[in-house]
Amino acid sequence: MPKKVIVFEDLVSAGYEVVRDRTLNEKEVKAAYAMLAKWHAISYKINLEVLLILENLQRLIKYIFQFICRSRSILTNFRGAYSTCPT
């Protein structure tokens, strides 16, 4: 089974810095947690919306197939009735 990974862009070139030589202070940790919480909330909301879209799409596809089946039945009945009419 393939492993799931997330690849992030290197943001150092955009002005961000990587903290390696010291521990983060309380303000930095809180900011990081706040950003992670927002990212989590947004991804959760998107996931719920995608599920809703897929459920609606499934219902629409079912409705389309039902419509096609009914249309075929109507056309078949019409053709059958029409073929028995005198010319």
PyMOL Python script that loads the backbone (N, CA, C, O; Angstrom):
from pymol import cmd

cmd.read_pdbstr("""\
ATOM      1  N   MET A   1       0.848  -1.184   0.000  1.00  0.00           N
ATOM      2  CA  MET A   1       0.000   0.000   0.000  1.00  0.00           C
ATOM      3  C   MET A   1       0.890   1.244   0.000  1.00  0.00           C
ATOM      4  O   MET A   1       1.822   1.342   0.798  1.00  0.00           O
ATOM      5  N   PRO A   2       0.601   2.196  -0.899  1.00  0.00           N
ATOM      6  CA  PRO A   2       1.445   3.393  -0.939  1.00  0.00           C
ATOM      7  C   PRO A   2       1.268   4.241   0.315  1.00  0.00           C
ATOM      8  O   PRO A   2       0.188   4.288   0.905  1.00  0.00           O
ATOM      9  N   LYS A   3       2.335   4.901   0.705  1.00  0.00           N
ATOM     10  CA  LYS A   3       2.284   5.767   1.877  1.00  0.00           C
ATOM     11  C   LYS A   3       1.716   7.125   1.471  1.00  0.00           C
ATOM     12  O   LYS A   3       2.008   7.636   0.390  1.00  0.00           O
ATOM     13  N   LYS A   4       0.903   7.697   2.352  1.00  0.00           N
ATOM     14  CA  LYS A   4       0.341   9.018   2.109  1.00  0.00           C
ATOM     15  C   LYS A   4       1.328  10.058   2.617  1.00  0.00           C
ATOM     16  O   LYS A   4       1.813   9.971   3.745  1.00  0.00           O
ATOM     17  N   VAL A   5       1.617  11.034   1.780  1.00  0.00           N
ATOM     18  CA  VAL A   5       2.542  12.094   2.163  1.00  0.00           C
ATOM     19  C   VAL A   5       1.960  13.441   1.752  1.00  0.00           C
ATOM     20  O   VAL A   5       1.129  13.525   0.849  1.00  0.00           O
ATOM     21  N   ILE A   6       2.403  14.471   2.418  1.00  0.00           N
ATOM     22  CA  ILE A   6       2.077  15.843   2.049  1.00  0.00           C
ATOM     23  C   ILE A   6       3.395  16.530   1.725  1.00  0.00           C
ATOM     24  O   ILE A   6       4.334  16.491   2.520  1.00  0.00           O
ATOM     25  N   VAL A   7       3.462  17.151   0.569  1.00  0.00           N
ATOM     26  CA  VAL A   7       4.676  17.856   0.159  1.00  0.00           C
ATOM     27  C   VAL A   7       4.399  19.350   0.249  1.00  0.00           C
ATOM     28  O   VAL A   7       3.442  19.847  -0.343  1.00  0.00           O
ATOM     29  N   PHE A   8       5.229  20.054   0.984  1.00  0.00           N
ATOM     30  CA  PHE A   8       5.073  21.490   1.144  1.00  0.00           C
ATOM     31  C   PHE A   8       6.114  22.226   0.317  1.00  0.00           C
ATOM     32  O   PHE A   8       7.221  21.736   0.094  1.00  0.00           O
ATOM     33  N   GLU A   9       5.736  23.397  -0.125  1.00  0.00           N
ATOM     34  CA  GLU A   9       6.661  24.261  -0.847  1.00  0.00           C
ATOM     35  C   GLU A   9       7.708  24.783   0.136  1.00  0.00           C
ATOM     36  O   GLU A   9       7.409  25.009   1.309  1.00  0.00           O
ATOM     37  N   ASP A  10       8.928  24.972  -0.345  1.00  0.00           N
ATOM     38  CA  ASP A  10       9.981  25.562   0.480  1.00  0.00           C
ATOM     39  C   ASP A  10       9.691  27.051   0.602  1.00  0.00           C
ATOM     40  O   ASP A  10       9.812  27.786  -0.378  1.00  0.00           O
ATOM     41  N   LEU A  11       9.309  27.504   1.788  1.00  0.00           N
ATOM     42  CA  LEU A  11       8.901  28.890   1.987  1.00  0.00           C
ATOM     43  C   LEU A  11      10.035  29.810   2.409  1.00  0.00           C
ATOM     44  O   LEU A  11       9.814  31.001   2.625  1.00  0.00           O
ATOM     45  N   VAL A  12      11.234  29.283   2.529  1.00  0.00           N
ATOM     46  CA  VAL A  12      12.377  30.113   2.900  1.00  0.00           C
ATOM     47  C   VAL A  12      12.590  31.205   1.849  1.00  0.00           C
ATOM     48  O   VAL A  12      12.906  32.346   2.188  1.00  0.00           O
ATOM     49  N   SER A  13      12.417  30.851   0.573  1.00  0.00           N
ATOM     50  CA  SER A  13      12.610  31.841  -0.492  1.00  0.00           C
ATOM     51  C   SER A  13      11.537  32.939  -0.450  1.00  0.00           C
ATOM     52  O   SER A  13      11.722  34.005  -1.037  1.00  0.00           O
ATOM     53  N   ALA A  14      10.418  32.682   0.241  1.00  0.00           N
ATOM     54  CA  ALA A  14       9.356  33.677   0.362  1.00  0.00           C
ATOM     55  C   ALA A  14       9.518  34.528   1.623  1.00  0.00           C
ATOM     56  O   ALA A  14       8.646  35.335   1.946  1.00  0.00           O
ATOM     57  N   GLY A  15      10.629  34.348   2.332  1.00  0.00           N
ATOM     58  CA  GLY A  15      10.899  35.178   3.494  1.00  0.00           C
ATOM     59  C   GLY A  15      10.676  34.520   4.838  1.00  0.00           C
ATOM     60  O   GLY A  15      10.922  35.135   5.875  1.00  0.00           O
ATOM     61  N   TYR A  16      10.214  33.282   4.839  1.00  0.00           N
ATOM     62  CA  TYR A  16      10.021  32.576   6.101  1.00  0.00           C
ATOM     63  C   TYR A  16      11.351  32.001   6.569  1.00  0.00           C
ATOM     64  O   TYR A  16      12.249  31.765   5.762  1.00  0.00           O
ATOM     65  N   GLU A  17      11.471  31.781   7.843  1.00  0.00           N
ATOM     66  CA  GLU A  17      12.714  31.211   8.353  1.00  0.00           C
ATOM     67  C   GLU A  17      12.436  29.935   9.134  1.00  0.00           C
ATOM     68  O   GLU A  17      11.365  29.764   9.716  1.00  0.00           O
ATOM     69  N   VAL A  18      13.407  29.057   9.133  1.00  0.00           N
ATOM     70  CA  VAL A  18      13.317  27.798   9.854  1.00  0.00           C
ATOM     71  C   VAL A  18      14.062  27.971  11.175  1.00  0.00           C
ATOM     72  O   VAL A  18      15.220  28.386  11.202  1.00  0.00           O
ATOM     73  N   VAL A  19      13.378  27.646  12.263  1.00  0.00           N
ATOM     74  CA  VAL A  19      13.990  27.768  13.581  1.00  0.00           C
ATOM     75  C   VAL A  19      14.664  26.445  13.906  1.00  0.00           C
ATOM     76  O   VAL A  19      14.004  25.422  14.084  1.00  0.00           O
ATOM     77  N   ARG A  20      15.983  26.481  13.979  1.00  0.00           N
ATOM     78  CA  ARG A  20      16.734  25.250  14.263  1.00  0.00           C
ATOM     79  C   ARG A  20      17.646  25.386  15.493  1.00  0.00           C
ATOM     80  O   ARG A  20      17.918  24.402  16.181  1.00  0.00           O
ATOM     81  N   ASP A  21      18.102  26.583  15.753  1.00  0.00           N
ATOM     82  CA  ASP A  21      19.132  26.759  16.779  1.00  0.00           C
ATOM     83  C   ASP A  21      18.586  27.239  18.126  1.00  0.00           C
ATOM     84  O   ASP A  21      19.355  27.577  19.026  1.00  0.00           O
ATOM     85  N   ARG A  22      17.251  27.267  18.262  1.00  0.00           N
ATOM     86  CA  ARG A  22      16.658  27.704  19.528  1.00  0.00           C
ATOM     87  C   ARG A  22      15.265  27.095  19.666  1.00  0.00           C
ATOM     88  O   ARG A  22      14.699  26.576  18.704  1.00  0.00           O
ATOM     89  N   THR A  23      14.736  27.168  20.864  1.00  0.00           N
ATOM     90  CA  THR A  23      13.360  26.714  21.060  1.00  0.00           C
ATOM     91  C   THR A  23      12.414  27.883  20.800  1.00  0.00           C
ATOM     92  O   THR A  23      12.784  29.048  20.942  1.00  0.00           O
ATOM     93  N   LEU A  24      11.206  27.550  20.424  1.00  0.00           N
ATOM     94  CA  LEU A  24      10.213  28.585  20.157  1.00  0.00           C
ATOM     95  C   LEU A  24       9.703  29.177  21.461  1.00  0.00           C
ATOM     96  O   LEU A  24       9.583  28.474  22.464  1.00  0.00           O
ATOM     97  N   ASN A  25       9.405  30.468  21.445  1.00  0.00           N
ATOM     98  CA  ASN A  25       8.830  31.078  22.646  1.00  0.00           C
ATOM     99  C   ASN A  25       7.312  30.856  22.640  1.00  0.00           C
ATOM    100  O   ASN A  25       6.756  30.345  21.667  1.00  0.00           O
ATOM    101  N   GLU A  26       6.658  31.241  23.724  1.00  0.00           N
ATOM    102  CA  GLU A  26       5.227  30.975  23.877  1.00  0.00           C
ATOM    103  C   GLU A  26       4.399  31.635  22.765  1.00  0.00           C
ATOM    104  O   GLU A  26       3.459  31.029  22.251  1.00  0.00           O
ATOM    105  N   LYS A  27       4.739  32.851  22.401  1.00  0.00           N
ATOM    106  CA  LYS A  27       4.005  33.568  21.356  1.00  0.00           C
ATOM    107  C   LYS A  27       4.110  32.828  20.017  1.00  0.00           C
ATOM    108  O   LYS A  27       3.118  32.720  19.295  1.00  0.00           O
ATOM    109  N   GLU A  28       5.280  32.328  19.684  1.00  0.00           N
ATOM    110  CA  GLU A  28       5.490  31.598  18.427  1.00  0.00           C
ATOM    111  C   GLU A  28       4.724  30.273  18.421  1.00  0.00           C
ATOM    112  O   GLU A  28       4.137  29.894  17.408  1.00  0.00           O
ATOM    113  N   VAL A  29       4.734  29.576  19.551  1.00  0.00           N
ATOM    114  CA  VAL A  29       4.014  28.299  19.652  1.00  0.00           C
ATOM    115  C   VAL A  29       2.516  28.533  19.506  1.00  0.00           C
ATOM    116  O   VAL A  29       1.836  27.791  18.797  1.00  0.00           O
ATOM    117  N   LYS A  30       1.996  29.570  20.178  1.00  0.00           N
ATOM    118  CA  LYS A  30       0.568  29.878  20.067  1.00  0.00           C
ATOM    119  C   LYS A  30       0.188  30.237  18.632  1.00  0.00           C
ATOM    120  O   LYS A  30      -0.865  29.832  18.141  1.00  0.00           O
ATOM    121  N   ALA A  31       1.051  30.995  17.968  1.00  0.00           N
ATOM    122  CA  ALA A  31       0.779  31.367  16.576  1.00  0.00           C
ATOM    123  C   ALA A  31       0.771  30.127  15.685  1.00  0.00           C
ATOM    124  O   ALA A  31      -0.083  29.997  14.807  1.00  0.00           O
ATOM    125  N   ALA A  32       1.708  29.228  15.906  1.00  0.00           N
ATOM    126  CA  ALA A  32       1.762  27.997  15.117  1.00  0.00           C
ATOM    127  C   ALA A  32       0.524  27.138  15.358  1.00  0.00           C
ATOM    128  O   ALA A  32      -0.061  26.613  14.409  1.00  0.00           O
ATOM    129  N   TYR A  33       0.120  26.990  16.623  1.00  0.00           N
ATOM    130  CA  TYR A  33      -1.089  26.213  16.926  1.00  0.00           C
ATOM    131  C   TYR A  33      -2.331  26.867  16.330  1.00  0.00           C
ATOM    132  O   TYR A  33      -3.223  26.173  15.843  1.00  0.00           O
ATOM    133  N   ALA A  34      -2.397  28.192  16.365  1.00  0.00           N
ATOM    134  CA  ALA A  34      -3.550  28.893  15.794  1.00  0.00           C
ATOM    135  C   ALA A  34      -3.635  28.631  14.292  1.00  0.00           C
ATOM    136  O   ALA A  34      -4.722  28.397  13.764  1.00  0.00           O
ATOM    137  N   MET A  35      -2.513  28.668  13.614  1.00  0.00           N
ATOM    138  CA  MET A  35      -2.508  28.399  12.177  1.00  0.00           C
ATOM    139  C   MET A  35      -2.870  26.946  11.897  1.00  0.00           C
ATOM    140  O   MET A  35      -3.622  26.674  10.961  1.00  0.00           O
ATOM    141  N   LEU A  36      -2.355  26.012  12.680  1.00  0.00           N
ATOM    142  CA  LEU A  36      -2.713  24.608  12.499  1.00  0.00           C
ATOM    143  C   LEU A  36      -4.208  24.381  12.751  1.00  0.00           C
ATOM    144  O   LEU A  36      -4.846  23.595  12.051  1.00  0.00           O
ATOM    145  N   ALA A  37      -4.754  25.066  13.741  1.00  0.00           N
ATOM    146  CA  ALA A  37      -6.185  24.932  14.035  1.00  0.00           C
ATOM    147  C   ALA A  37      -7.016  25.450  12.868  1.00  0.00           C
ATOM    148  O   ALA A  37      -8.003  24.820  12.490  1.00  0.00           O
ATOM    149  N   LYS A  38      -6.632  26.592  12.290  1.00  0.00           N
ATOM    150  CA  LYS A  38      -7.348  27.125  11.129  1.00  0.00           C
ATOM    151  C   LYS A  38      -7.252  26.168   9.946  1.00  0.00           C
ATOM    152  O   LYS A  38      -8.243  25.912   9.262  1.00  0.00           O
ATOM    153  N   TRP A  39      -6.053  25.643   9.710  1.00  0.00           N
ATOM    154  CA  TRP A  39      -5.846  24.712   8.597  1.00  0.00           C
ATOM    155  C   TRP A  39      -6.713  23.470   8.787  1.00  0.00           C
ATOM    156  O   TRP A  39      -7.326  22.980   7.838  1.00  0.00           O
ATOM    157  N   HIS A  40      -6.758  22.968  10.015  1.00  0.00           N
ATOM    158  CA  HIS A  40      -7.572  21.795  10.317  1.00  0.00           C
ATOM    159  C   HIS A  40      -9.056  22.101  10.100  1.00  0.00           C
ATOM    160  O   HIS A  40      -9.764  21.306   9.481  1.00  0.00           O
ATOM    161  N   ALA A  41      -9.527  23.232  10.597  1.00  0.00           N
ATOM    162  CA  ALA A  41     -10.938  23.595  10.476  1.00  0.00           C
ATOM    163  C   ALA A  41     -11.334  23.765   9.013  1.00  0.00           C
ATOM    164  O   ALA A  41     -12.398  23.305   8.600  1.00  0.00           O
ATOM    165  N   ILE A  42     -10.495  24.415   8.238  1.00  0.00           N
ATOM    166  CA  ILE A  42     -10.801  24.627   6.823  1.00  0.00           C
ATOM    167  C   ILE A  42     -10.823  23.294   6.079  1.00  0.00           C
ATOM    168  O   ILE A  42     -11.726  23.050   5.279  1.00  0.00           O
ATOM    169  N   SER A  43      -9.845  22.433   6.332  1.00  0.00           N
ATOM    170  CA  SER A  43      -9.804  21.148   5.637  1.00  0.00           C
ATOM    171  C   SER A  43     -10.998  20.277   6.045  1.00  0.00           C
ATOM    172  O   SER A  43     -11.530  19.534   5.221  1.00  0.00           O
ATOM    173  N   TYR A  44     -11.416  20.364   7.298  1.00  0.00           N
ATOM    174  CA  TYR A  44     -12.584  19.613   7.764  1.00  0.00           C
ATOM    175  C   TYR A  44     -13.848  20.102   7.059  1.00  0.00           C
ATOM    176  O   TYR A  44     -14.670  19.301   6.614  1.00  0.00           O
ATOM    177  N   LYS A  45     -13.994  21.419   6.962  1.00  0.00           N
ATOM    178  CA  LYS A  45     -15.167  21.998   6.299  1.00  0.00           C
ATOM    179  C   LYS A  45     -15.189  21.625   4.822  1.00  0.00           C
ATOM    180  O   LYS A  45     -16.240  21.270   4.290  1.00  0.00           O
ATOM    181  N   ILE A  46     -14.045  21.700   4.160  1.00  0.00           N
ATOM    182  CA  ILE A  46     -13.972  21.325   2.747  1.00  0.00           C
ATOM    183  C   ILE A  46     -14.347  19.858   2.577  1.00  0.00           C
ATOM    184  O   ILE A  46     -15.067  19.504   1.643  1.00  0.00           O
ATOM    185  N   ASN A  47     -13.867  19.013   3.464  1.00  0.00           N
ATOM    186  CA  ASN A  47     -14.188  17.584   3.391  1.00  0.00           C
ATOM    187  C   ASN A  47     -15.699  17.361   3.507  1.00  0.00           C
ATOM    188  O   ASN A  47     -16.263  16.562   2.759  1.00  0.00           O
ATOM    189  N   LEU A  48     -16.359  18.058   4.438  1.00  0.00           N
ATOM    190  CA  LEU A  48     -17.811  17.936   4.586  1.00  0.00           C
ATOM    191  C   LEU A  48     -18.532  18.428   3.334  1.00  0.00           C
ATOM    192  O   LEU A  48     -19.502  17.816   2.887  1.00  0.00           O
ATOM    193  N   GLU A  49     -18.051  19.538   2.770  1.00  0.00           N
ATOM    194  CA  GLU A  49     -18.683  20.087   1.566  1.00  0.00           C
ATOM    195  C   GLU A  49     -18.510  19.143   0.380  1.00  0.00           C
ATOM    196  O   GLU A  49     -19.434  18.969  -0.416  1.00  0.00           O
ATOM    197  N   VAL A  50     -17.335  18.535   0.259  1.00  0.00           N
ATOM    198  CA  VAL A  50     -17.105  17.594  -0.833  1.00  0.00           C
ATOM    199  C   VAL A  50     -18.035  16.390  -0.695  1.00  0.00           C
ATOM    200  O   VAL A  50     -18.596  15.918  -1.684  1.00  0.00           O
ATOM    201  N   LEU A  51     -18.198  15.897   0.528  1.00  0.00           N
ATOM    202  CA  LEU A  51     -19.117  14.776   0.746  1.00  0.00           C
ATOM    203  C   LEU A  51     -20.540  15.158   0.362  1.00  0.00           C
ATOM    204  O   LEU A  51     -21.250  14.361  -0.252  1.00  0.00           O
ATOM    205  N   LEU A  52     -20.964  16.367   0.717  1.00  0.00           N
ATOM    206  CA  LEU A  52     -22.301  16.830   0.359  1.00  0.00           C
ATOM    207  C   LEU A  52     -22.442  16.944  -1.160  1.00  0.00           C
ATOM    208  O   LEU A  52     -23.464  16.546  -1.720  1.00  0.00           O
ATOM    209  N   ILE A  53     -21.437  17.475  -1.817  1.00  0.00           N
ATOM    210  CA  ILE A  53     -21.460  17.590  -3.280  1.00  0.00           C
ATOM    211  C   ILE A  53     -21.551  16.208  -3.915  1.00  0.00           C
ATOM    212  O   ILE A  53     -22.322  16.005  -4.854  1.00  0.00           O
ATOM    213  N   LEU A  54     -20.775  15.263  -3.412  1.00  0.00           N
ATOM    214  CA  LEU A  54     -20.810  13.908  -3.968  1.00  0.00           C
ATOM    215  C   LEU A  54     -22.162  13.235  -3.737  1.00  0.00           C
ATOM    216  O   LEU A  54     -22.659  12.526  -4.612  1.00  0.00           O
ATOM    217  N   GLU A  55     -22.756  13.451  -2.571  1.00  0.00           N
ATOM    218  CA  GLU A  55     -24.083  12.888  -2.305  1.00  0.00           C
ATOM    219  C   GLU A  55     -25.115  13.486  -3.263  1.00  0.00           C
ATOM    220  O   GLU A  55     -25.953  12.764  -3.803  1.00  0.00           O
ATOM    221  N   ASN A  56     -25.053  14.802  -3.473  1.00  0.00           N
ATOM    222  CA  ASN A  56     -25.981  15.449  -4.408  1.00  0.00           C
ATOM    223  C   ASN A  56     -25.750  14.966  -5.835  1.00  0.00           C
ATOM    224  O   ASN A  56     -26.703  14.763  -6.587  1.00  0.00           O
ATOM    225  N   LEU A  57     -24.505  14.786  -6.202  1.00  0.00           N
ATOM    226  CA  LEU A  57     -24.180  14.287  -7.533  1.00  0.00           C
ATOM    227  C   LEU A  57     -24.718  12.871  -7.714  1.00  0.00           C
ATOM    228  O   LEU A  57     -25.246  12.534  -8.773  1.00  0.00           O
ATOM    229  N   GLN A  58     -24.586  12.057  -6.696  1.00  0.00           N
ATOM    230  CA  GLN A  58     -25.108  10.685  -6.754  1.00  0.00           C
ATOM    231  C   GLN A  58     -26.618  10.696  -6.956  1.00  0.00           C
ATOM    232  O   GLN A  58     -27.142   9.929  -7.764  1.00  0.00           O
ATOM    233  N   ARG A  59     -27.324  11.567  -6.222  1.00  0.00           N
ATOM    234  CA  ARG A  59     -28.775  11.676  -6.392  1.00  0.00           C
ATOM    235  C   ARG A  59     -29.136  12.157  -7.793  1.00  0.00           C
ATOM    236  O   ARG A  59     -30.090  11.663  -8.394  1.00  0.00           O
ATOM    237  N   LEU A  60     -28.376  13.117  -8.314  1.00  0.00           N
ATOM    238  CA  LEU A  60     -28.634  13.636  -9.653  1.00  0.00           C
ATOM    239  C   LEU A  60     -28.438  12.554 -10.709  1.00  0.00           C
ATOM    240  O   LEU A  60     -29.255  12.420 -11.620  1.00  0.00           O
ATOM    241  N   ILE A  61     -27.373  11.789 -10.591  1.00  0.00           N
ATOM    242  CA  ILE A  61     -27.113  10.706 -11.548  1.00  0.00           C
ATOM    243  C   ILE A  61     -28.241   9.670 -11.484  1.00  0.00           C
ATOM    244  O   ILE A  61     -28.699   9.182 -12.516  1.00  0.00           O
ATOM    245  N   LYS A  62     -28.676   9.345 -10.287  1.00  0.00           N
ATOM    246  CA  LYS A  62     -29.783   8.395 -10.133  1.00  0.00           C
ATOM    247  C   LYS A  62     -31.041   8.939 -10.805  1.00  0.00           C
ATOM    248  O   LYS A  62     -31.741   8.209 -11.507  1.00  0.00           O
ATOM    249  N   TYR A  63     -31.326  10.224 -10.589  1.00  0.00           N
ATOM    250  CA  TYR A  63     -32.497  10.855 -11.199  1.00  0.00           C
ATOM    251  C   TYR A  63     -32.393  10.824 -12.720  1.00  0.00           C
ATOM    252  O   TYR A  63     -33.380  10.540 -13.399  1.00  0.00           O
ATOM    253  N   ILE A  64     -31.220  11.111 -13.260  1.00  0.00           N
ATOM    254  CA  ILE A  64     -31.023  11.102 -14.717  1.00  0.00           C
ATOM    255  C   ILE A  64     -31.270   9.699 -15.273  1.00  0.00           C
ATOM    256  O   ILE A  64     -31.955   9.548 -16.284  1.00  0.00           O
ATOM    257  N   PHE A  65     -30.723   8.687 -14.631  1.00  0.00           N
ATOM    258  CA  PHE A  65     -30.936   7.316 -15.099  1.00  0.00           C
ATOM    259  C   PHE A  65     -32.414   6.925 -15.014  1.00  0.00           C
ATOM    260  O   PHE A  65     -32.930   6.256 -15.909  1.00  0.00           O
ATOM    261  N   GLN A  66     -33.088   7.337 -13.949  1.00  0.00           N
ATOM    262  CA  GLN A  66     -34.519   7.061 -13.842  1.00  0.00           C
ATOM    263  C   GLN A  66     -35.282   7.754 -14.968  1.00  0.00           C
ATOM    264  O   GLN A  66     -36.191   7.171 -15.559  1.00  0.00           O
ATOM    265  N   PHE A  67     -34.913   8.986 -15.258  1.00  0.00           N
ATOM    266  CA  PHE A  67     -35.558   9.731 -16.343  1.00  0.00           C
ATOM    267  C   PHE A  67     -35.337   9.040 -17.683  1.00  0.00           C
ATOM    268  O   PHE A  67     -36.265   8.912 -18.482  1.00  0.00           O
ATOM    269  N   ILE A  68     -34.101   8.592 -17.929  1.00  0.00           N
ATOM    270  CA  ILE A  68     -33.788   7.899 -19.185  1.00  0.00           C
ATOM    271  C   ILE A  68     -34.604   6.613 -19.295  1.00  0.00           C
ATOM    272  O   ILE A  68     -35.159   6.317 -20.353  1.00  0.00           O
ATOM    273  N   CYS A  69     -34.675   5.861 -18.219  1.00  0.00           N
ATOM    274  CA  CYS A  69     -35.442   4.602 -18.240  1.00  0.00           C
ATOM    275  C   CYS A  69     -36.919   4.869 -18.504  1.00  0.00           C
ATOM    276  O   CYS A  69     -37.543   4.161 -19.294  1.00  0.00           O
ATOM    277  N   ARG A  70     -37.489   5.887 -17.847  1.00  0.00           N
ATOM    278  CA  ARG A  70     -38.893   6.223 -18.089  1.00  0.00           C
ATOM    279  C   ARG A  70     -39.098   6.689 -19.526  1.00  0.00           C
ATOM    280  O   ARG A  70     -40.091   6.335 -20.162  1.00  0.00           O
ATOM    281  N   SER A  71     -38.158   7.484 -20.036  1.00  0.00           N
ATOM    282  CA  SER A  71     -38.270   7.980 -21.415  1.00  0.00           C
ATOM    283  C   SER A  71     -38.228   6.828 -22.399  1.00  0.00           C
ATOM    284  O   SER A  71     -38.994   6.811 -23.362  1.00  0.00           O
ATOM    285  N   ARG A  72     -37.360   5.880 -22.177  1.00  0.00           N
ATOM    286  CA  ARG A  72     -37.287   4.710 -23.062  1.00  0.00           C
ATOM    287  C   ARG A  72     -38.598   3.934 -23.028  1.00  0.00           C
ATOM    288  O   ARG A  72     -39.093   3.483 -24.061  1.00  0.00           O
ATOM    289  N   SER A  73     -39.151   3.786 -21.827  1.00  0.00           N
ATOM    290  CA  SER A  73     -40.404   3.055 -21.680  1.00  0.00           C
ATOM    291  C   SER A  73     -41.516   3.776 -22.436  1.00  0.00           C
ATOM    292  O   SER A  73     -42.309   3.131 -23.121  1.00  0.00           O
ATOM    293  N   ILE A  74     -41.586   5.087 -22.324  1.00  0.00           N
ATOM    294  CA  ILE A  74     -42.608   5.870 -23.023  1.00  0.00           C
ATOM    295  C   ILE A  74     -42.423   5.745 -24.534  1.00  0.00           C
ATOM    296  O   ILE A  74     -43.387   5.541 -25.272  1.00  0.00           O
ATOM    297  N   LEU A  75     -41.155   5.871 -24.991  1.00  0.00           N
ATOM    298  CA  LEU A  75     -40.887   5.767 -26.430  1.00  0.00           C
ATOM    299  C   LEU A  75     -41.222   4.372 -26.950  1.00  0.00           C
ATOM    300  O   LEU A  75     -41.775   4.233 -28.041  1.00  0.00           O
ATOM    301  N   THR A  76     -40.895   3.355 -26.188  1.00  0.00           N
ATOM    302  CA  THR A  76     -41.190   1.981 -26.605  1.00  0.00           C
ATOM    303  C   THR A  76     -42.697   1.794 -26.729  1.00  0.00           C
ATOM    304  O   THR A  76     -43.179   1.218 -27.705  1.00  0.00           O
ATOM    305  N   ASN A  77     -43.437   2.281 -25.741  1.00  0.00           N
ATOM    306  CA  ASN A  77     -44.898   2.170 -25.792  1.00  0.00           C
ATOM    307  C   ASN A  77     -45.452   2.959 -26.978  1.00  0.00           C
ATOM    308  O   ASN A  77     -46.367   2.499 -27.662  1.00  0.00           O
ATOM    309  N   PHE A  78     -44.901   4.139 -27.217  1.00  0.00           N
ATOM    310  CA  PHE A  78     -45.369   4.968 -28.324  1.00  0.00           C
ATOM    311  C   PHE A  78     -45.099   4.271 -29.659  1.00  0.00           C
ATOM    312  O   PHE A  78     -45.975   4.224 -30.522  1.00  0.00           O
ATOM    313  N   ARG A  79     -43.895   3.732 -29.829  1.00  0.00           N
ATOM    314  CA  ARG A  79     -43.556   3.049 -31.073  1.00  0.00           C
ATOM    315  C   ARG A  79     -44.446   1.823 -31.269  1.00  0.00           C
ATOM    316  O   ARG A  79     -44.891   1.537 -32.381  1.00  0.00           O
ATOM    317  N   GLY A  80     -44.696   1.108 -30.184  1.00  0.00           N
ATOM    318  CA  GLY A  80     -45.547  -0.071 -30.280  1.00  0.00           C
ATOM    319  C   GLY A  80     -46.962   0.311 -30.690  1.00  0.00           C
ATOM    320  O   GLY A  80     -47.574  -0.368 -31.514  1.00  0.00           O
ATOM    321  N   ALA A  81     -47.477   1.374 -30.130  1.00  0.00           N
ATOM    322  CA  ALA A  81     -48.837   1.829 -30.479  1.00  0.00           C
ATOM    323  C   ALA A  81     -48.868   2.361 -31.902  1.00  0.00           C
ATOM    324  O   ALA A  81     -49.828   2.136 -32.639  1.00  0.00           O
ATOM    325  N   TYR A  82     -47.818   3.063 -32.280  1.00  0.00           N
ATOM    326  CA  TYR A  82     -47.777   3.656 -33.612  1.00  0.00           C
ATOM    327  C   TYR A  82     -47.674   2.606 -34.708  1.00  0.00           C
ATOM    328  O   TYR A  82     -48.252   2.764 -35.784  1.00  0.00           O
ATOM    329  N   SER A  83     -46.939   1.534 -34.435  1.00  0.00           N
ATOM    330  CA  SER A  83     -46.753   0.498 -35.458  1.00  0.00           C
ATOM    331  C   SER A  83     -48.031  -0.279 -35.728  1.00  0.00           C
ATOM    332  O   SER A  83     -48.158  -0.909 -36.778  1.00  0.00           O
ATOM    333  N   THR A  84     -48.988  -0.246 -34.791  1.00  0.00           N
ATOM    334  CA  THR A  84     -50.243  -0.970 -35.002  1.00  0.00           C
ATOM    335  C   THR A  84     -51.300  -0.098 -35.688  1.00  0.00           C
ATOM    336  O   THR A  84     -52.372  -0.591 -36.036  1.00  0.00           O
ATOM    337  N   CYS A  85     -51.006   1.196 -35.884  1.00  0.00           N
ATOM    338  CA  CYS A  85     -51.977   2.082 -36.525  1.00  0.00           C
ATOM    339  C   CYS A  85     -52.058   1.781 -38.023  1.00  0.00           C
ATOM    340  O   CYS A  85     -51.052   1.444 -38.647  1.00  0.00           O
ATOM    341  N   PRO A  86     -53.241   1.901 -38.588  1.00  0.00           N
ATOM    342  CA  PRO A  86     -53.362   1.684 -40.028  1.00  0.00           C
ATOM    343  C   PRO A  86     -52.650   2.758 -40.808  1.00  0.00           C
ATOM    344  O   PRO A  86     -52.536   3.891 -40.340  1.00  0.00           O
ATOM    345  N   THR A  87     -52.171   2.427 -41.986  1.00  0.00           N
ATOM    346  CA  THR A  87     -51.435   3.409 -42.801  1.00  0.00           C
ATOM    347  C   THR A  87     -52.344   4.124 -43.754  1.00  0.00           C
ATOM    348  O   THR A  87     -51.892   4.981 -44.513  1.00  0.00           O
TER     349      THR A  87
END
""", "prot")
cmd.dss("prot")
cmd.show_as("cartoon", "prot")
cmd.util.cbc("prot")
cmd.orient("prot")
